[in-house]
Amino acid sequence: MTREAAQREAHRRNTSLRRPARHRWFVRAAGADGWTLVKVAGLPAGLAGPLKTTTEAKPRPPVPDDPRPAHWLNVGGPWL
C-alpha cells in the first residue's frame, strides 16, 4: 500500500469512529513493503483534539546564602 492510500484509509476510518477518544488509526512504514495502518487504543481525550500552545516555566530564583554567623556554620553552633 502506498503512503497516500494508507493516509486516505486512516482518515476514512478516523472520521467514521463513534468515539474517537477510545482509539485512532495512524499510518506506519512497513519496511520495504510499503505502508500499513496501526490502531492505537487508549489515547487521552485531549490528544484527539488540536494541539495547544505550551507554557514555559520560569527559572527558579537562586538559593540565598545561609544567614547564620560564620562561627555557627564552621563550628556547629553557639553552644560549643
VOPAGU-2260 file (C-alpha; in pm, 1 decimal, decimal comma):
REM VOPAGU-2260
SITE   aa  ch    i         X         Y         Z
SITE  MET   A    0       0,0       0,0       0,0
SITE  THR   A    1     133,9     344,9     -82,4
SITE  ARG   A    2     160,6     616,7     180,9
SITE  GLU   A    3    -112,8     828,0      20,6
SITE  ALA   A    4    -352,2     530,8       7,2
SITE  ALA   A    5    -276,9     445,2     369,9
SITE  GLN   A    6    -336,0     806,2     479,4
SITE  ARG   A    7    -669,3     815,4     293,1
SITE  GLU   A    8    -778,0     489,5     456,1
SITE  ALA   A    9    -670,4     608,8     803,0
SITE  HIS   A   10    -861,0     935,1     751,4
SITE  ARG   A   11   -1170,2     743,0     635,8
SITE  ARG   A   12   -1158,5     515,6     939,5
SITE  ASN   A   13   -1096,6     803,5    1184,1
SITE  THR   A   14   -1390,7    1005,1    1050,1
SITE  SER   A   15   -1626,2     708,4    1082,8
SITE  LEU   A   16   -1543,4     644,9    1451,1
SITE  ARG   A   17   -1826,9     687,1    1700,5
SITE  ARG   A   18   -1589,5     751,1    1991,8
SITE  PRO   A   19   -1261,6     895,6    1861,4
SITE  ALA   A   20   -1122,7     926,4    2214,8
SITE  ARG   A   21   -1102,0     547,8    2252,1
SITE  HIS   A   22    -869,9     475,4    1960,5
SITE  ARG   A   23    -729,9     628,3    1641,4
SITE  TRP   A   24    -579,9     495,9    1319,1
SITE  PHE   A   25    -229,0     602,2    1216,8
SITE  VAL   A   26      -0,1     526,8     922,6
SITE  ARG   A   27     323,5     335,8     980,4
SITE  ALA   A   28     605,3     235,2     749,0
SITE  ALA   A   29     614,8    -139,2     690,8
SITE  GLY   A   30     975,5    -173,7     580,7
SITE  ALA   A   31    1036,1    -211,8     208,0
SITE  ASP   A   32     682,5    -343,9     154,1
SITE  GLY   A   33     516,6      -3,9     184,3
SITE  TRP   A   34     282,8     139,8     447,7
SITE  THR   A   35      29,4     -10,3     686,7
SITE  LEU   A   36    -236,9     108,9     930,0
SITE  VAL   A   37    -194,5      89,1    1306,2
SITE  LYS   A   38    -477,8     112,0    1558,3
SITE  VAL   A   39    -368,4     292,7    1875,8
SITE  ALA   A   40    -607,0     243,0    2166,7
SITE  GLY   A   41    -634,3     425,1    2497,4
SITE  LEU   A   42    -546,5     775,1    2384,0
SITE  PRO   A   43    -645,7    1052,8    2624,6
SITE  ALA   A   44    -932,0    1271,8    2506,7
SITE  GLY   A   45    -709,6    1579,4    2486,5
SITE  LEU   A   46    -479,6    1410,3    2237,4
SITE  ALA   A   47    -761,1    1358,3    1988,6
SITE  GLY   A   48    -821,9    1733,7    1967,8
SITE  PRO   A   49    -595,8    2004,8    1827,8
SITE  LEU   A   50    -264,5    2075,2    1995,8
SITE  LYS   A   51    -239,8    2371,4    2228,8
SITE  THR   A   52      43,6    2612,7    2288,9
SITE  THR   A   53     281,8    2527,3    2567,3
SITE  THR   A   54     378,1    2748,7    2856,8
SITE  GLU   A   55     738,8    2767,7    2960,6
SITE  ALA   A   56     818,6    2751,9    3329,1
SITE  LYS   A   57    1018,3    3039,5    3471,1
SITE  PRO   A   58    1359,6    2952,9    3616,1
SITE  ARG   A   59    1377,4    2920,4    3992,4
SITE  PRO   A   60    1545,7    3204,0    4181,4
SITE  PRO   A   61    1891,6    3130,6    4320,2
SITE  VAL   A   62    1915,4    2988,8    4670,2
SITE  PRO   A   63    2013,0    3266,3    4915,3
SITE  ASP   A   64    2323,0    3239,9    5132,2
SITE  ASP   A   65    2291,1    3088,2    5477,1
SITE  PRO   A   66    2210,2    3374,8    5718,6
SITE  ARG   A   67    2376,8    3211,6    6023,3
SITE  PRO   A   68    2704,3    3357,6    6152,8
SITE  ALA   A   69    3028,7    3203,6    6028,0
SITE  HIS   A   70    3109,3    3056,1    6372,5
SITE  TRP   A   71    2781,2    2863,5    6375,6
SITE  LEU   A   72    2845,1    2735,3    6024,0
SITE  ASN   A   73    3207,8    2630,2    6083,0
SITE  VAL   A   74    3197,6    2504,2    6443,4
SITE  GLY   A   75    2842,9    2381,9    6478,2
SITE  GLY   A   76    2657,1    2638,6    6683,4
SITE  PRO   A   77    2686,3    2876,5    6979,6
SITE  TRP   A   78    2673,1    2600,3    7240,6
SITE  LEU   A   79    3032,7    2481,3    7185,2
